[in-house]
Amino acid sequence: MSDFPLNYLTGYGARALAILPLTKGMIAISSIVTLVVALLLLGAIFRSRAAFDPRGLVQDTGPLRWVYLGAALTVAALAGVLVWTMTTMAAAVRTGPEAALSLEVTGRQWWWEVRYLDRAHPSNIFTTANEIHIPIGKFVRVDLRGGDVSHSFWVPALGGKTDMIPGQVNTTWLQADKVGSYRGQCSEYCGKQHAHMAFTVIAESEAQFEAWRTAQLRSVAPADPEPSASAEGRATFQTRCGACHTVRGTSAGGRVGPDLTHVMSRGTIAAGTLPNTLGSLAGWVADPQHLKPGAKMPVLEMSGPEIHSVTAYLATLN
C-alpha cells in the first residue's frame, strides 16, 4: 500500500506544489459559482416579478442590467482563471536544476515499462516494470512513450498528468520532498484493464537509491547444478515464458512482457493489481486471464508441479 495514495489535494514536490493552489482555487471558484447560480435560480422561482398578459405571455419587465452584470462577472472570472492556469502550467514545466536522473517510461496494455538511462555509461542502463525509484529532493527527467495506445502518466502527489501518445515522446519531471511511496495511475482510458494500470514511485535517500540501482544492475546467479524446484522452474520458465519475458543472465530474452530479472524486489505484480506474494505469483502464472481479463499474458496450461517450480524459481529473483 502506498504512503501517499491518489490525492490531488496534497503535494510533496515542486511540480505538485506549483499546481496545488490552482487546484484548490478552481474548486473554490466552482463551488461559489454553483452556490450563486442555485441562489439566483431559487430567487427566480419564489420571487418572480414577471407580469403576464391575459393570454399568458410573459411581458418585458425592464432593463437587463442583471444579465449584463452576470455576463461581465463571468468573463472576468474566466479571464482570471485562464491567466492563472497559463502561469501555473509555465511553473509546472520549469525544471530548475539539471536532472540528476533520466528515465524512459513506456505505457503498455496494461503495465509500465521503466528504463533507467545512463548515456555516459550504457552498461548501467537497465529495465524494470511498474515501480519507479527516485532519490529524494532530486529532479528526475521522465521521457514518456505510448507503446500501443494512448495512456496518461499521473502521480497526483508529485505533479500533474502528461499524455503518452504512440509515435511521440512527451517529457515530464518528478521530484519528491518526502521519503515514501507515491501511487501513480494511468489517467487516459486505454482499454479493458485501464483501472488496473497502476504504478508506484518510491522516493528514498540517495544511499538507498544507489544500493537499489546497484542491485538492479546485477544479472541473476548461475543455475544451481543440483536438482531442485527452482532449478526445474528455471528450465520451465525459459521454455514456457522466455519468449515474452526477460531475465538477464538466462536465455529468457522476451520483450513483450515485463522484465522479471528482479521481480521479487517489487511490491506488487500485474501493475498494482496484486501484492507480490508467492500465492499471488502462483495464481497469476496459473490463470492471468481470471485475475486480469484481457491482459496480453495468455493462459499457459501448466500442470500443478510446473506452476510450483516456476513460482519457486521466480521467488529467487530478488
Contacts in CASP RR format, 6 or more apart in sequence:
PFRMAT RR
TARGET T0000
AUTHOR 0000-0000-0000
METHOD contacts of the structure
MODEL  1
MSDFPLNYLTGYGARALAILPLTKGMIAISSIVTLVVALLLLGAIFRSRA
AFDPRGLVQDTGPLRWVYLGAALTVAALAGVLVWTMTTMAAAVRTGPEAA
LSLEVTGRQWWWEVRYLDRAHPSNIFTTANEIHIPIGKFVRVDLRGGDVS
HSFWVPALGGKTDMIPGQVNTTWLQADKVGSYRGQCSEYCGKQHAHMAFT
VIAESEAQFEAWRTAQLRSVAPADPEPSASAEGRATFQTRCGACHTVRGT
SAGGRVGPDLTHVMSRGTIAAGTLPNTLGSLAGWVADPQHLKPGAKMPVL
EMSGPEIHSVTAYLATLN
2 181 0 8 1.000
2 182 0 8 1.000
2 183 0 8 1.000
2 184 0 8 1.000
2 200 0 8 1.000
3 180 0 8 1.000
3 181 0 8 1.000
3 182 0 8 1.000
4 10 0 8 1.000
4 12 0 8 1.000
4 157 0 8 1.000
4 180 0 8 1.000
4 181 0 8 1.000
4 182 0 8 1.000
4 183 0 8 1.000
5 183 0 8 1.000
6 156 0 8 1.000
6 183 0 8 1.000
6 184 0 8 1.000
6 185 0 8 1.000
7 156 0 8 1.000
7 157 0 8 1.000
8 23 0 8 1.000
8 156 0 8 1.000
8 157 0 8 1.000
9 20 0 8 1.000
9 23 0 8 1.000
9 24 0 8 1.000
10 16 0 8 1.000
10 20 0 8 1.000
10 157 0 8 1.000
11 17 0 8 1.000
11 20 0 8 1.000
11 156 0 8 1.000
11 157 0 8 1.000
11 158 0 8 1.000
11 159 0 8 1.000
12 157 0 8 1.000
12 158 0 8 1.000
12 176 0 8 1.000
12 177 0 8 1.000
12 178 0 8 1.000
12 182 0 8 1.000
13 157 0 8 1.000
13 158 0 8 1.000
13 159 0 8 1.000
13 175 0 8 1.000
13 176 0 8 1.000
13 177 0 8 1.000
14 96 0 8 1.000
14 139 0 8 1.000
14 175 0 8 1.000
15 92 0 8 1.000
15 158 0 8 1.000
15 159 0 8 1.000
15 160 0 8 1.000
15 172 0 8 1.000
15 173 0 8 1.000
15 174 0 8 1.000
15 175 0 8 1.000
16 156 0 8 1.000
16 157 0 8 1.000
16 158 0 8 1.000
16 159 0 8 1.000
16 160 0 8 1.000
18 88 0 8 1.000
18 91 0 8 1.000
18 92 0 8 1.000
18 94 0 8 1.000
19 88 0 8 1.000
19 92 0 8 1.000
19 159 0 8 1.000
19 160 0 8 1.000
21 88 0 8 1.000
22 84 0 8 1.000
22 85 0 8 1.000
22 88 0 8 1.000
26 81 0 8 1.000
29 77 0 8 1.000
29 81 0 8 1.000
33 77 0 8 1.000
49 61 0 8 1.000
50 58 0 8 1.000
50 59 0 8 1.000
50 61 0 8 1.000
51 58 0 8 1.000
51 59 0 8 1.000
51 61 0 8 1.000
52 58 0 8 1.000
52 59 0 8 1.000
53 59 0 8 1.000
92 159 0 8 1.000
92 160 0 8 1.000
93 173 0 8 1.000
95 139 0 8 1.000
95 141 0 8 1.000
95 173 0 8 1.000
96 139 0 8 1.000
97 139 0 8 1.000
98 139 0 8 1.000
99 139 0 8 1.000
99 140 0 8 1.000
99 141 0 8 1.000
99 173 0 8 1.000
100 135 0 8 1.000
100 138 0 8 1.000
100 139 0 8 1.000
100 140 0 8 1.000
101 116 0 8 1.000
101 134 0 8 1.000
101 135 0 8 1.000
101 138 0 8 1.000
101 140 0 8 1.000
101 141 0 8 1.000
102 116 0 8 1.000
102 117 0 8 1.000
102 118 0 8 1.000
102 119 0 8 1.000
102 140 0 8 1.000
102 141 0 8 1.000
102 142 0 8 1.000
102 143 0 8 1.000
103 114 0 8 1.000
103 115 0 8 1.000
103 116 0 8 1.000
103 117 0 8 1.000
103 132 0 8 1.000
103 140 0 8 1.000
103 141 0 8 1.000
103 142 0 8 1.000
103 143 0 8 1.000
104 114 0 8 1.000
104 115 0 8 1.000
104 117 0 8 1.000
104 142 0 8 1.000
104 143 0 8 1.000
104 145 0 8 1.000
105 112 0 8 1.000
105 113 0 8 1.000
105 114 0 8 1.000
105 115 0 8 1.000
105 132 0 8 1.000
105 142 0 8 1.000
105 143 0 8 1.000
105 144 0 8 1.000
105 145 0 8 1.000
105 153 0 8 1.000
105 164 0 8 1.000
106 112 0 8 1.000
106 113 0 8 1.000
106 115 0 8 1.000
106 144 0 8 1.000
106 145 0 8 1.000
106 146 0 8 1.000
106 147 0 8 1.000
106 164 0 8 1.000
107 113 0 8 1.000
107 144 0 8 1.000
107 145 0 8 1.000
107 146 0 8 1.000
107 147 0 8 1.000
107 148 0 8 1.000
107 151 0 8 1.000
107 164 0 8 1.000
107 186 0 8 1.000
108 147 0 8 1.000
108 148 0 8 1.000
108 257 0 8 1.000
108 296 0 8 1.000
109 148 0 8 1.000
109 149 0 8 1.000
109 190 0 8 1.000
109 191 0 8 1.000
109 193 0 8 1.000
109 295 0 8 1.000
109 296 0 8 1.000
110 186 0 8 1.000
110 190 0 8 1.000
110 191 0 8 1.000
110 192 0 8 1.000
110 193 0 8 1.000
110 194 0 8 1.000
110 196 0 8 1.000
110 197 0 8 1.000
110 271 0 8 1.000
110 292 0 8 1.000
110 295 0 8 1.000
111 129 0 8 1.000
111 130 0 8 1.000
111 197 0 8 1.000
111 257 0 8 1.000
111 258 0 8 1.000
111 270 0 8 1.000
111 271 0 8 1.000
112 129 0 8 1.000
112 130 0 8 1.000
112 197 0 8 1.000
112 199 0 8 1.000
112 271 0 8 1.000
113 127 0 8 1.000
113 129 0 8 1.000
113 258 0 8 1.000
113 259 0 8 1.000
114 127 0 8 1.000
114 128 0 8 1.000
114 129 0 8 1.000
114 130 0 8 1.000
114 131 0 8 1.000
114 132 0 8 1.000
114 199 0 8 1.000
115 125 0 8 1.000
115 126 0 8 1.000
115 127 0 8 1.000
116 124 0 8 1.000
116 125 0 8 1.000
116 126 0 8 1.000
116 127 0 8 1.000
116 128 0 8 1.000
116 213 0 8 1.000
116 216 0 8 1.000
117 125 0 8 1.000
118 124 0 8 1.000
118 125 0 8 1.000
124 213 0 8 1.000
124 217 0 8 1.000
126 216 0 8 1.000
126 217 0 8 1.000
126 248 0 8 1.000
126 261 0 8 1.000
127 246 0 8 1.000
127 259 0 8 1.000
128 216 0 8 1.000
128 258 0 8 1.000
128 259 0 8 1.000
128 261 0 8 1.000
128 262 0 8 1.000
128 266 0 8 1.000
129 257 0 8 1.000
129 258 0 8 1.000
129 259 0 8 1.000
129 266 0 8 1.000
129 271 0 8 1.000
130 198 0 8 1.000
130 199 0 8 1.000
130 200 0 8 1.000
130 258 0 8 1.000
130 266 0 8 1.000
130 268 0 8 1.000
130 269 0 8 1.000
130 271 0 8 1.000
130 272 0 8 1.000
131 199 0 8 1.000
131 200 0 8 1.000
131 202 0 8 1.000
131 266 0 8 1.000
131 267 0 8 1.000
131 268 0 8 1.000
132 174 0 8 1.000
132 199 0 8 1.000
132 200 0 8 1.000
132 201 0 8 1.000
132 202 0 8 1.000
133 201 0 8 1.000
133 202 0 8 1.000
133 204 0 8 1.000
133 209 0 8 1.000
133 212 0 8 1.000
133 213 0 8 1.000
134 140 0 8 1.000
134 174 0 8 1.000
134 175 0 8 1.000
134 176 0 8 1.000
134 201 0 8 1.000
134 202 0 8 1.000
134 203 0 8 1.000
134 204 0 8 1.000
134 209 0 8 1.000
135 203 0 8 1.000
135 204 0 8 1.000
135 205 0 8 1.000
135 206 0 8 1.000
135 209 0 8 1.000
135 210 0 8 1.000
136 176 0 8 1.000
136 177 0 8 1.000
136 178 0 8 1.000
136 179 0 8 1.000
136 203 0 8 1.000
136 204 0 8 1.000
136 205 0 8 1.000
136 206 0 8 1.000
137 175 0 8 1.000
137 176 0 8 1.000
137 177 0 8 1.000
137 203 0 8 1.000
138 175 0 8 1.000
138 206 0 8 1.000
139 173 0 8 1.000
139 174 0 8 1.000
139 175 0 8 1.000
140 173 0 8 1.000
140 174 0 8 1.000
140 175 0 8 1.000
141 171 0 8 1.000
141 173 0 8 1.000
142 153 0 8 1.000
142 171 0 8 1.000
142 172 0 8 1.000
142 173 0 8 1.000
142 174 0 8 1.000
143 169 0 8 1.000
143 170 0 8 1.000
143 171 0 8 1.000
144 153 0 8 1.000
144 162 0 8 1.000
144 163 0 8 1.000
144 164 0 8 1.000
144 169 0 8 1.000
144 170 0 8 1.000
144 171 0 8 1.000
144 172 0 8 1.000
145 164 0 8 1.000
145 166 0 8 1.000
145 167 0 8 1.000
145 168 0 8 1.000
145 169 0 8 1.000
146 164 0 8 1.000
146 165 0 8 1.000
146 166 0 8 1.000
146 167 0 8 1.000
146 168 0 8 1.000
147 164 0 8 1.000
147 166 0 8 1.000
148 166 0 8 1.000
149 166 0 8 1.000
149 190 0 8 1.000
149 191 0 8 1.000
150 163 0 8 1.000
150 164 0 8 1.000
150 165 0 8 1.000
150 166 0 8 1.000
150 188 0 8 1.000
150 190 0 8 1.000
151 163 0 8 1.000
151 164 0 8 1.000
151 186 0 8 1.000
151 188 0 8 1.000
151 190 0 8 1.000
151 197 0 8 1.000
152 161 0 8 1.000
152 162 0 8 1.000
152 163 0 8 1.000
152 164 0 8 1.000
152 186 0 8 1.000
152 187 0 8 1.000
152 188 0 8 1.000
153 161 0 8 1.000
153 162 0 8 1.000
153 163 0 8 1.000
153 164 0 8 1.000
153 172 0 8 1.000
153 186 0 8 1.000
153 187 0 8 1.000
154 160 0 8 1.000
154 161 0 8 1.000
154 162 0 8 1.000
154 184 0 8 1.000
154 185 0 8 1.000
154 186 0 8 1.000
154 187 0 8 1.000
155 174 0 8 1.000
155 182 0 8 1.000
155 183 0 8 1.000
155 184 0 8 1.000
155 201 0 8 1.000
156 184 0 8 1.000
157 182 0 8 1.000
157 183 0 8 1.000
158 174 0 8 1.000
158 175 0 8 1.000
158 176 0 8 1.000
158 182 0 8 1.000
158 201 0 8 1.000
159 172 0 8 1.000
159 174 0 8 1.000
160 172 0 8 1.000
161 187 0 8 1.000
161 188 0 8 1.000
162 170 0 8 1.000
162 171 0 8 1.000
162 172 0 8 1.000
163 170 0 8 1.000
163 188 0 8 1.000
164 170 0 8 1.000
164 188 0 8 1.000
174 201 0 8 1.000
176 182 0 8 1.000
176 201 0 8 1.000
176 203 0 8 1.000
178 203 0 8 1.000
179 203 0 8 1.000
179 204 0 8 1.000
179 205 0 8 1.000
180 202 0 8 1.000
180 203 0 8 1.000
180 204 0 8 1.000
181 200 0 8 1.000
181 201 0 8 1.000
181 202 0 8 1.000
181 203 0 8 1.000
182 200 0 8 1.000
182 201 0 8 1.000
182 202 0 8 1.000
182 203 0 8 1.000
183 198 0 8 1.000
183 200 0 8 1.000
184 198 0 8 1.000
184 199 0 8 1.000
184 200 0 8 1.000
184 201 0 8 1.000
185 197 0 8 1.000
185 198 0 8 1.000
185 199 0 8 1.000
186 194 0 8 1.000
186 197 0 8 1.000
186 198 0 8 1.000
190 197 0 8 1.000
192 293 0 8 1.000
192 294 0 8 1.000
193 292 0 8 1.000
193 293 0 8 1.000
193 294 0 8 1.000
193 295 0 8 1.000
196 270 0 8 1.000
196 271 0 8 1.000
196 272 0 8 1.000
196 273 0 8 1.000
196 292 0 8 1.000
197 271 0 8 1.000
198 268 0 8 1.000
198 271 0 8 1.000
198 272 0 8 1.000
198 273 0 8 1.000
199 271 0 8 1.000
199 272 0 8 1.000
200 267 0 8 1.000
200 268 0 8 1.000
200 272 0 8 1.000
204 212 0 8 1.000
212 265 0 8 1.000
215 262 0 8 1.000
215 265 0 8 1.000
215 318 0 8 1.000
216 261 0 8 1.000
216 262 0 8 1.000
216 265 0 8 1.000
218 262 0 8 1.000
219 248 0 8 1.000
219 249 0 8 1.000
219 261 0 8 1.000
220 247 0 8 1.000
220 248 0 8 1.000
220 249 0 8 1.000
220 250 0 8 1.000
220 261 0 8 1.000
220 316 0 8 1.000
220 317 0 8 1.000
221 316 0 8 1.000
223 231 0 8 1.000
223 234 0 8 1.000
223 250 0 8 1.000
224 230 0 8 1.000
224 231 0 8 1.000
225 231 0 8 1.000
228 312 0 8 1.000
229 308 0 8 1.000
229 309 0 8 1.000
229 312 0 8 1.000
229 313 0 8 1.000
230 309 0 8 1.000
230 312 0 8 1.000
230 313 0 8 1.000
230 315 0 8 1.000
230 316 0 8 1.000
231 313 0 8 1.000
232 309 0 8 1.000
232 313 0 8 1.000
233 306 0 8 1.000
233 309 0 8 1.000
233 310 0 8 1.000
233 312 0 8 1.000
233 313 0 8 1.000
234 250 0 8 1.000
234 313 0 8 1.000
236 302 0 8 1.000
236 306 0 8 1.000
236 309 0 8 1.000
236 310 0 8 1.000
236 313 0 8 1.000
237 245 0 8 1.000
237 247 0 8 1.000
237 250 0 8 1.000
237 252 0 8 1.000
237 310 0 8 1.000
237 313 0 8 1.000
237 314 0 8 1.000
238 247 0 8 1.000
238 250 0 8 1.000
238 251 0 8 1.000
238 252 0 8 1.000
240 300 0 8 1.000
240 302 0 8 1.000
240 306 0 8 1.000
240 310 0 8 1.000
241 252 0 8 1.000
241 300 0 8 1.000
241 310 0 8 1.000
242 251 0 8 1.000
242 252 0 8 1.000
242 253 0 8 1.000
242 254 0 8 1.000
243 253 0 8 1.000
243 254 0 8 1.000
243 256 0 8 1.000
244 254 0 8 1.000
244 255 0 8 1.000
244 256 0 8 1.000
244 257 0 8 1.000
244 297 0 8 1.000
245 252 0 8 1.000
245 253 0 8 1.000
245 254 0 8 1.000
245 256 0 8 1.000
245 257 0 8 1.000
245 258 0 8 1.000
245 259 0 8 1.000
245 260 0 8 1.000
246 252 0 8 1.000
246 253 0 8 1.000
246 254 0 8 1.000
246 255 0 8 1.000
246 259 0 8 1.000
246 260 0 8 1.000
246 261 0 8 1.000
247 253 0 8 1.000
247 259 0 8 1.000
247 260 0 8 1.000
247 261 0 8 1.000
247 317 0 8 1.000
248 259 0 8 1.000
248 261 0 8 1.000
249 261 0 8 1.000
252 260 0 8 1.000
256 296 0 8 1.000
257 296 0 8 1.000
257 297 0 8 1.000
260 314 0 8 1.000
260 317 0 8 1.000
261 317 0 8 1.000
262 317 0 8 1.000
262 318 0 8 1.000
263 269 0 8 1.000
263 276 0 8 1.000
263 314 0 8 1.000
263 317 0 8 1.000
264 276 0 8 1.000
264 314 0 8 1.000
264 315 0 8 1.000
264 316 0 8 1.000
264 317 0 8 1.000
264 318 0 8 1.000
265 318 0 8 1.000
266 276 0 8 1.000
267 275 0 8 1.000
267 276 0 8 1.000
268 274 0 8 1.000
268 275 0 8 1.000
268 276 0 8 1.000
269 275 0 8 1.000
269 276 0 8 1.000
269 280 0 8 1.000
269 281 0 8 1.000
269 284 0 8 1.000
270 284 0 8 1.000
270 288 0 8 1.000
270 291 0 8 1.000
270 292 0 8 1.000
270 295 0 8 1.000
273 291 0 8 1.000
273 292 0 8 1.000
274 280 0 8 1.000
274 284 0 8 1.000
274 291 0 8 1.000
278 311 0 8 1.000
278 315 0 8 1.000
279 311 0 8 1.000
281 311 0 8 1.000
281 314 0 8 1.000
281 315 0 8 1.000
282 307 0 8 1.000
282 308 0 8 1.000
282 311 0 8 1.000
283 291 0 8 1.000
283 307 0 8 1.000
284 291 0 8 1.000
284 297 0 8 1.000
285 300 0 8 1.000
285 302 0 8 1.000
285 307 0 8 1.000
285 310 0 8 1.000
285 311 0 8 1.000
285 314 0 8 1.000
286 299 0 8 1.000
286 302 0 8 1.000
286 304 0 8 1.000
286 307 0 8 1.000
287 299 0 8 1.000
288 295 0 8 1.000
288 297 0 8 1.000
288 298 0 8 1.000
288 299 0 8 1.000
289 295 0 8 1.000
289 297 0 8 1.000
289 298 0 8 1.000
289 299 0 8 1.000
302 310 0 8 1.000
END
